[in-house]
Amino acid sequence: MPGKIKDMIDTIIEQRAQGSHIIASTIKIKLILKGINPDKYTSESPDNINVINKLDKLAEELGLKL
């Protein structure tokens, strides 16, 4: 199902930032430091199990549910 990574990234940013653009930018930077560039993924991007696992782990670290 293409686009799962984009959905996961958007969910992490929305839940963590809660509307704050500054926190959203900080989360994007954290993703980049973990090797995931949020701007690289679109709703048509193919899913990569390694990236999905990284996002699951990050969400768990942040206490978020995807």
Residue frames as a rotation matrix with the C-alpha (Angstrom) as fourth column:
MET 1
0.582 0.813 0.000 0.00
0.813 -0.582 0.000 0.00
0.000 0.000 -1.000 0.00
PRO 2
-0.354 -0.766 0.536 1.95
0.740 -0.580 -0.341 3.04
0.572 0.276 0.773 -1.21
GLY 3
-0.048 0.272 0.961 1.94
-0.156 -0.953 0.261 6.10
0.987 -0.138 0.089 0.99
LYS 4
0.692 0.318 -0.648 2.04
0.522 0.400 0.753 4.37
0.499 -0.859 0.111 4.38
ILE 5
-0.267 -0.873 -0.409 5.34
0.958 -0.193 -0.214 6.04
0.108 -0.448 0.887 5.25
LYS 6
-0.702 0.069 0.709 3.94
0.107 -0.974 0.200 9.50
0.704 0.216 0.677 4.44
ASP 7
0.383 0.920 0.087 0.88
-0.065 -0.067 0.996 8.78
0.921 -0.387 0.034 6.60
MET 8
0.488 -0.276 -0.828 3.06
0.829 0.442 0.341 7.62
0.272 -0.853 0.445 9.48
ILE 9
-0.636 -0.769 0.070 5.29
0.730 -0.628 -0.268 10.71
0.250 -0.119 0.961 9.26
ASP 10
-0.425 0.559 0.712 2.27
-0.137 -0.817 0.560 13.02
0.895 0.141 0.424 9.14
THR 11
0.619 0.694 -0.367 0.70
0.216 0.300 0.929 11.27
0.755 -0.654 0.036 12.13
ILE 12
0.071 -0.683 -0.727 3.88
0.989 0.145 -0.040 11.52
0.133 -0.716 0.686 14.21
ILE 13
-0.821 -0.420 0.387 4.26
0.417 -0.904 -0.097 15.22
0.390 0.081 0.917 13.41
GLU 14
-0.132 0.867 0.481 0.57
-0.183 -0.498 0.848 16.03
0.974 0.024 0.224 14.05
GLN 15
0.655 0.423 -0.626 0.37
0.451 0.445 0.773 14.14
0.606 -0.789 0.100 17.35
ARG 16
-0.034 -0.782 -0.623 3.64
0.999 -0.022 -0.028 15.48
0.008 -0.623 0.782 18.69
ALA 17
-0.830 -0.386 0.403 3.42
0.443 -0.895 0.055 19.08
0.340 0.224 0.913 17.44
GLN 18
-0.131 0.894 -0.429 -0.26
0.941 -0.025 -0.338 19.65
-0.312 -0.448 -0.838 18.25
GLY 19
0.763 0.542 0.353 -0.36
0.644 -0.685 -0.340 22.63
0.057 0.487 -0.872 15.90
SER 20
0.635 -0.606 -0.480 3.00
-0.141 -0.701 0.699 24.17
-0.760 -0.376 -0.531 16.85
HIS 21
0.944 -0.297 -0.143 5.12
-0.144 0.019 -0.989 24.92
0.296 0.955 -0.025 13.79
ILE 22
0.167 -0.929 0.329 8.27
-0.954 -0.236 -0.182 25.08
0.247 -0.284 -0.927 15.91
ILE 23
-0.022 -0.124 0.992 7.74
-0.580 0.810 0.088 21.60
-0.814 -0.574 -0.090 17.36
ALA 24
0.887 0.367 0.279 6.82
0.022 0.570 -0.821 20.28
-0.461 0.735 0.498 13.90
SER 25
0.673 -0.713 -0.198 10.14
-0.541 -0.292 -0.789 21.58
0.505 0.638 -0.582 12.57
THR 26
-0.108 -0.708 0.698 11.97
-0.979 0.199 0.051 19.97
-0.175 -0.677 -0.714 15.49
ILE 27
0.362 0.316 0.877 10.32
-0.235 0.941 -0.242 16.61
-0.902 -0.119 0.415 14.78
LYS 28
0.996 -0.026 -0.090 11.26
-0.085 0.157 -0.984 16.87
0.040 0.987 0.154 11.10
ILE 29
0.252 -0.965 0.073 14.87
-0.867 -0.258 -0.427 17.52
0.431 0.044 -0.901 12.10
LYS 30
-0.078 -0.229 0.970 14.77
-0.763 0.640 0.089 14.52
-0.641 -0.733 -0.225 14.44
LEU 31
0.782 0.418 0.463 13.49
-0.015 0.754 -0.657 12.36
-0.624 0.506 0.596 11.58
ILE 32
0.815 -0.535 -0.221 16.28
-0.378 -0.203 -0.903 13.60
0.439 0.820 -0.368 9.31
LEU 33
-0.042 -0.867 0.496 18.88
-0.995 -0.007 -0.096 12.79
0.087 -0.498 -0.863 11.98
LYS 34
0.017 0.131 0.991 17.45
-0.415 0.903 -0.113 9.26
-0.910 -0.409 0.069 12.15
GLY 35
-0.837 -0.507 0.205 17.87
-0.014 0.395 0.919 8.92
-0.547 0.766 -0.337 8.39
ILE 36
-0.198 0.850 0.489 14.31
0.952 0.284 -0.109 9.66
-0.232 0.444 -0.865 7.27
ASN 37
-0.977 -0.111 -0.181 13.78
0.058 -0.961 0.271 12.79
-0.204 0.254 0.945 5.19
PRO 38
-0.269 0.963 0.012 10.05
0.384 0.119 -0.916 13.66
-0.883 -0.242 -0.402 5.51
ASP 39
0.116 0.298 -0.948 10.12
-0.624 -0.720 -0.303 15.76
-0.772 0.627 0.102 2.33
LYS 40
-0.792 -0.522 -0.315 11.26
-0.579 0.483 0.656 12.73
-0.191 0.703 -0.685 0.33
TYR 41
-0.855 0.477 0.205 8.03
0.464 0.879 -0.110 10.79
-0.233 0.001 -0.973 0.86
THR 42
-0.668 0.723 -0.178 4.68
-0.737 -0.608 0.294 11.39
0.104 0.328 0.939 -0.85
SER 43
0.107 0.803 0.586 1.40
-0.703 0.478 -0.526 9.53
-0.703 -0.356 0.616 -0.89
GLU 44
0.857 0.164 -0.488 2.68
-0.494 0.529 -0.690 7.70
0.145 0.833 0.534 -4.01
SER 45
-0.135 -0.989 0.057 6.03
-0.958 0.115 -0.262 6.65
0.253 -0.090 -0.963 -2.49
PRO 46
0.277 0.181 -0.944 6.54
-0.124 0.981 0.152 2.89
0.953 0.075 0.294 -2.27
ASP 47
0.851 0.091 0.518 6.67
-0.520 -0.005 0.854 1.46
0.080 -0.996 0.043 1.21
ASN 48
-0.055 -0.921 -0.387 9.98
-0.317 0.383 -0.867 0.34
0.947 0.075 -0.313 2.66
ILE 49
0.667 0.411 -0.622 9.78
0.353 0.560 0.749 -2.02
0.656 -0.719 0.228 5.64
ASN 50
-0.260 -0.845 -0.468 13.05
0.903 -0.041 -0.427 -0.65
0.342 -0.534 0.773 7.11
VAL 51
-0.801 0.028 0.597 11.70
-0.072 -0.996 -0.051 2.93
0.594 -0.084 0.800 7.17
ILE 52
0.266 0.963 0.048 8.37
-0.293 0.034 0.955 1.74
0.918 -0.268 0.291 8.58
ASN 53
0.428 -0.178 -0.886 10.22
0.743 0.627 0.233 -0.07
0.514 -0.758 0.401 11.38
LYS 54
-0.703 -0.711 -0.003 12.26
0.619 -0.610 -0.494 3.08
0.350 -0.349 0.869 12.14
LEU 55
-0.508 0.592 0.626 9.08
-0.388 -0.806 0.447 5.15
0.769 -0.016 0.639 12.30
ASP 56
0.538 0.687 -0.488 7.40
0.108 0.519 0.848 2.58
0.836 -0.509 0.205 14.59
LYS 57
0.004 -0.643 -0.765 10.41
0.941 0.262 -0.216 2.68
0.339 -0.719 0.606 16.91
LEU 58
-0.859 -0.316 0.403 10.47
0.231 -0.941 -0.246 6.49
0.457 -0.119 0.882 16.92
ALA 59
-0.040 0.932 0.361 6.74
-0.390 -0.348 0.853 6.67
0.920 -0.106 0.377 17.67
GLU 60
0.559 0.186 -0.808 7.26
0.535 0.664 0.523 4.25
0.633 -0.725 0.272 20.56
GLU 61
-0.459 -0.825 -0.329 10.15
0.839 -0.281 -0.466 6.38
0.292 -0.490 0.821 21.90
LEU 62
-0.858 0.165 0.487 7.93
-0.152 -0.986 0.067 9.46
0.491 -0.016 0.871 21.75
GLY 63
-0.819 0.572 0.051 5.00
0.157 0.308 -0.938 7.65
-0.552 -0.760 -0.342 23.39
LEU 64
-0.355 0.686 -0.635 2.77
-0.866 -0.497 -0.053 7.95
-0.352 0.532 0.770 20.34
LYS 65
-0.180 0.385 0.905 0.33
0.206 0.914 -0.349 5.47
-0.962 0.123 -0.244 18.82
LEU 66
-0.767 -0.111 -0.632 0.26
-0.566 -0.346 0.748 5.06
-0.302 0.932 0.202 15.05
